[in-house]
Amino acid sequence: MNWQKASTIMTGTTRSSADIDPRRKRILFRCWHRGIREMDLVLGAFADAEIETLSDIELDELERIMAEEDNDLIKWVTGEKPVPETFRDGLFPRIAAYRPDFSPLFKDDRA
């Protein structure tokens, strides 16, 4: 594993938030400061890469996702629990798929 990449993964963001609006800055901070480190890594890495390009609607959805319990989120990301219908087709699959080491195993109970 690339040690520079590993150190970034373990310590958090390397992205500056100085050039983004207050809402995006707040969301970026909250993505990196969760209750479970694994969710810091998933949401934080996604936010680092995508925060500037998300629409207002996507930011609203990200805030709804962040309002969920970390224990539920990590179980959805790892496939331990099925992703609720409300999050299956929106932003959540992009978030979960962003980190291959936390790749989602969406359990499809619709079949």
N, C-alpha and C positions, 0 to 999 in steps of 0.2 A: 504494500500500500504506500502511496505517496505520503511522506511524513508531513509535508506542508498541508496537504488536503486533510489528513487525519487531525492535525492540530486545529484547523479551521472547524472541522466537524465537532470536535470536543469543546471548543471554547465559544462557539457561536459566531455571530455575524462579523464579517469583515467589511460590510457595506456601510458607507456613511449615510446618515439620515439628514444631513445638513441641507440638502437640496430638494427636499420633498415637503409637501404641505403638512400641516399639523395632524390632520386625520390619519394620513398614511404613516406618518412618523409614530403616532400612538399605536396604530395597528402593528407596525413592524416591531416595536418594543414588546407589545403583548404577545406576539407570535414567538419571540425568543425567551419569554419569561412565563412559562406555563408551570403547572404543578408537577409534571412528569418530564424528565429530561428527554425522553424519546420524542415527546410531542414538541418540545423546544426544537429538536433537530428537524422534524418533519415540517411543522408550520414555519419555523424560522427560515429554513432553506428555501421553501416555496416563496415566502414573502421577500426574501433577499432578491430572488430572481424576478418576481412578478409584480411587486407592489406598485411600481410606477406605471404599469400598463393596464392594471385592473380598472374597469369602469366603476362608476358609482354603484350600480346594481351588484356587481361582483364584490365590491367592498362591503355592501350590506350583507351579502350572503356569507362572506368570510367572517364578519362579526357574529352572525348567527351560528356558524360552525364553532367559533371560538367560545361561544356561550355554553356549549355542551361540556359535560364532564370529561376531563382528561382520560379517566379510566375507560369511558365508553369510546372516545375517539381512538385511543390506541388499539382497542379491541377491533374496531371497524377497520383500521389501517392494516392490521396484521391478519384480518380474516377470522379472528376468534369469534366474533359476532357478526351477523349480517348487517350491512349498512342500511339504515332506515330509508324507506322509500323517498322521503323528502330530500335526501342528500345524494341519491344514486345518480341523478342525471345532471347535476349542476357542477359546482366548483370542487366538491369533495373528491371525485375521482382524479382530477388534475393534481390536487394536493397530495393524495395518497400515492399516486404514481410517480410523483416527482423524485422521490428517493428510492432507488432500486433496492437498497438494503432494508427498506420497510415496505416492500412491494405489497399492494393490496391483494387479498384473495377474496374478492367480493363473492359472498355466498348468495347465489341467486335462488331465492325461494319462490320465484314466480314460475319456474318451470314445472 
